[in-house]
Amino acid sequence: MRANFFDFALFFLRLSKKKHHFHGRFSRIQQVIRRMRAAILLVLFSIAVGTVGYVVIEDYPWFDAYYMSVITLASVGFGEVHPLSAYGRLFTSLLIVFNIGLFAYAISTITDVFASGGFTKLLIDFHMNKRINDLSGHTIVCGFGRHATEVAQELGKQDMPFVIIEKNPDKIALLRHETTYLYVEGDATHDEILAEAGIDRAAAVVITLPDDAGNLFITLSARQINPSLRIICRANNEADEVKIRRAGADHTVIPERIGGFYMATLIHKPHLVEFFSLLASMGPTGVVFEEVPVNQLRQSFQNTTIADSGLVEKTQVTVVAVREPNGHYDLNPPASTLLQPGWDLVVLGSQAQMEKFREHMLIH
């Protein structure tokens, strides 16, 4: 608890000293800090002026002068600490008039911050920012529309850490009140927002904006900031798809193309499509596919055959295919297939089987 308090205080001290423009969460935090700081500084200024004034004019002891300035600021109606001269009464009357507006402003500001939930939101933003800063190898999802919602749900099913970037206030309210997702409020086309989401530490970014120009801009920025990042980007037409791939996207997805393929497949293979839809909707207890580079297997399992590795016997997963470095897929590979570095395995299994596979087969 004490460590959290000091982290919180240190965060505010650093943030209050920054001069550049803030976006999203940081702008809200800085706004609350400025309001609180202005109110507190005004109160301290009034007390200091009153204390020095009573010492100079009435020759009060410092503590008595401080006490007199405080009761004058608060307008509590207590009597004078010591009899005042004419100059002292004039100074006190001016101090009271000055403090009427000052004290009202300070109290209303502090009350508004706490009563409107500003301080609670501040704490939520602080802890959200801390959790995002602790992430590494996560996925960033740009936008929270229909496609991004599906992406977030699938990532959640697979227990993969991710952060959503969204600038629409209504969708931010939805994220805040109806989900437990980590999110950053702001425009993903700004490098500051990408940095806030941890783009330099991320493993992948999924860009789902409906505007191809924005998707292209994010792709360029993300590739420049993190050259090793895997970028999956939405495209709305084939011409823009080519440009987005040239900008650095590893994969592009045209939703209409996928929808057309899905509907065409329903004509001749409706039961197969329903089967795969069922697999996708079974949730954490359902069946999942996973592509695993052979390089991520433990050394003892590399350069051995599928049979000798004991992969199937130990984890009960099914090896659906192996992908060679040239992009060729060997479906339903025989047990004599050699697990060579540079190849990828496509495995199928339940969540429990996949967890056992990761525990026994992969490098930790």
N, C-alpha and C positions, 0 to 999 in steps of 0.2 A: 504494500500500500504506500509506504514511504517512498520507495523507488519510483512508483508511478507518479506521485505528486511532484517529485523533483524533475522527472522527465517532462511533465506537463509544464512546470514553471520554466524550465530551460527552453522548451519549444517556443513558448510565448516570448521570452526574452530575445531569442534569435529572430523570430518572425517580426517583432516590433521594430527591429533595426533595419530590416530590408526595405529598399527604396523602389525596386522595380515593380512593374505592374503584375498584379496577381489575377488568376482566373479561378473559377469554381470554388472549391472548398477553401482554399487559402484566402480568397477575397472576402468570404463571409467571416472567417476567423479574424482577419485583420480589421474588418469593419467593427466587429464587437470590441476588439482590443482598443481601437482608437476611441470609441465612445466611452468605454470604461476609463481609459487613461485620461481623457479630457476632463471627465467628471471628477476623478480623484485629484488631479493636479489643480483644478480650480478650488476645490475644498482646501487643499494644503496651502495654496497661495493665499487664500483668505485668512487662514489661521496664522500664517507667517506674518502677513501684513498687520493683523490685529495684535499679535504678540509683540512685534517690534514697536508698533505705535504706542502701546500702553507702557512699554519700558522707557521709551524716549519722552513721551508727554507726561506721564504720571510717575515715572521712576518706580514702577512696580517691579518686584522680583520676577525673574523669568517664568517661574512656574505659575505665579498668580496671574501674570500677563497672558500666559497660554490658556489658563482656565477661563479668564474673562473673555478671550476671543472665541473660545469654543461655545460658551453659553450664549454669547451674542450671535454667533453663526446659527446656532440651533433655535434661537428665539424662544428659549424655555421660560423666560420671565424671572430668573433668579435675580437676587439683589446684587448690588455692586460689591466687589471684593473689598475695595477701599473707597472712601469718598472721592468723587471725581471733581476735578476743577472744571471751569467753563470750557477750556480747550478740550479736556477729556470727554465731556458730554457731547461737544460738537463732533469730535472724532467718532464717538460711539454711535451717534445718530447717523452719520454718514456710512459707517460700517454696517449698521442694521439695514439701511436702504440698499446698499450694495449686495448684502447677503440674501435679501429676500428673493431676488431673481436667481442668484447663484445657487443657493441651497435648493430651491425648487427645481432647477435644471438638473442638479446632481442627483437628487433623490428620484426624480422622474426617470432619468436615464438608467440608473442602477436598477430601479424597480421594473422598468420595461424590459431590460435584458433578462431578468430572472422570470418575470411573470409571463412573457411571451414565449418562453421556452428557448430563448437564445442561448443561455448558458448550457442547457441540456444538449442542444444541437452542437454547441461548441465541443462538449465532451465526446459526443458521438463522432464528430468529424476528427477529433484528435485520435481516438482509438482506431477509427477506420484508416486514417493515414498511417498509423503505427503498424497495423496489420499488413497494409500494402507494402510498406517499406521492408517488412520482414520476408516478403515473397521473393522467390527466385525460380526461374524455369517455369513461370506461369504463362497463361494465355491472356491476351488483351482482346476484348470484344468491342469494336467501335460501333456504337449505335445500339439501340434496344428496341428495334422494330420486331416484326413477326419472325423474320429469319433469325435474328439475334436471340430472340426468346427461345427458339428451338435449340440453338447452339448452346445457350446457357444451361438449359435443361439436360442436354446430353453430357456436357462437361460435368455437371453436378452428379449425374448418375455414375460417372466414372471416377468420381472423387478427384478430379483434376482442378487445381487452383486457377482462378481466373478473376479478372477485373473488367468491369464494364465502363465504358466512357459514353456519356449521354449528356446532351445540353438542354433537352426539352424539360421544362419544370414539371409538367404533368407526369412524365415518365420517371423523373427523379423522385417524385412523391410516391409513385408506385414502387420503385426500388426500395425506398426507405421504409415504407409501411407494410409492404406485402411480400417482401423477399428478405433473404439473409445474404444476398450477394454483396460482394465488395464492389464499389463503384466510385467513379470520379465524375464530378459535374463540370462540364465544359465542352469546348469544341475540339474534337480529335484532330483537326487540321492544324492546331497550334502545337508547336514542339513542347511548350511548357506543360500542356495537359498530358501529352504522351510521356514526358519525363515523370510527371506525378503518378502515372499508372505503372511506372517501372519498366519503360520500354527497353532500357539498357540491360535489364536483368531477365527479360522475358524470353521464353522459348518460341512463342508463336503469337501472331496477331491475326484476328479474323475481322475483316472490314466489310460491314454490311450496309453502308449508307445507300440511300436510293439514288444519290447523285454521283455519277461516274467521275465528274471532275473532282469532287471531294475525295472519292476513293483513290483516284490517281495521285492526288497531292499527299494523302496519308501514306500511300505505298512508297513514294519517293522519300518522304521524311523518315519513315520507319527503317527503310533499307540503309539510309545514310547513317542513322544513329546506331543501328545494330546490324552489321553486315551478316551475321550468322542467323538472323531471325527467319523463321518460317512464316511466310506471308500468304494467307488465303484471302482472296478478295472477290467481292461480288462485282459482276459486270452486267449491264443492261442490254448491251448489243455486241455483236462480234467485232465491230470496228474498235470500240473502246476496249474490248478484251485484249486485243493485240497490243494496244498502247500500255495497258496496265501490266501485261507480262513484260514488256520492254522496260517498264519503270522498276521492275524488280520483284514482282509477285511470283511466288513459286507455283501457285495454283489459282485459277480463276473459275468462278461458278456463275453461270447464267441461269437464274431460277426458271425462266420460261422454258429453256431447253430441257431441264430436268423434269419439269412438269409435263412437257409434251412426250418425253420418253416414257414417263410413268403411265400416262393415259394410253399411249400406244401399246405398251406391254400388257395393260389390263384387257386388251381386246383378245389376245391369244393365250395369255398366261395369267389369268386373274387369280388363281389360287396361289401361284408362286408369289405374286405381289402381296397378297394378303398375308402369306406366311412371313415374309420379311417385314411387313408392317407390324405384325404381331410381335416379332422379335424386338423391334425398336420400341414398342410400347410396353414391354414387360417390366421396365424399371430396373432397379438395382439387383433384383433377384433373377433377371432374365439372362439371355445369352448375348454375349458381346464379342465383336471382332477386334483384334488388335494386331497392328503391324510392328514387329520388333526387329531391329537390326541385329544381325548375328554378332556384331562387334560389342553389343551390350550383354551378351551371354557371358557367363563366367568362363575363364580360360580353359577349364577342363572340358567344357562342352563345345568349344570351337574346334574346327577341323576334325570332327567326328561325325559319324552318320547319325541320322535320326534314331535309328534302332540302338546304337551303342550309347547315345547320350542318355537314354532312358527318359526322354522328355515326355512321351505319352504315358508311360507307366507311372512316373512319379507325380505328374500333375493332372492327368486325365484330360488335358486339352487336346484338341484336334488340329493338326497341321493342315490347313486348307490349301496353302500354296507357298511357294518360295519365289522370291523375286531376284533375278540375276542383276548384276551391275548394268547390263545393257538395257534393262527395262523389261526383259522377257519374263513372263510368269509361267511357272510350271505348276499346274493345278494338280491337286491330290498327289503330291510327290511320294515316291516309294520310300520305304524305310531305309534303303541303302543310299539315299541322297546325302551328300556330304555338306555339313554346315560350315560354309566358308565365310571368312570375314569379308565384308563388302556386300554380302547378300542380305535379304530381309525375309523374315518369316511372317506369314499371315496365319494367325491361330484363332481358334474359335473355342469358347467355353463359357461356363457360368461365372458369375462374379467370384464365387469361392474358388473355383478352379484357376481363374486368372490370378487371384491373390497368391495361391500356392505356386503358380508358375513364376510370378515375380520374386517370391521369397526364395525358391530353390534354384532358379535358373539364371537370374539376372545379377549383374554387378550392383552392389549397394553403395 
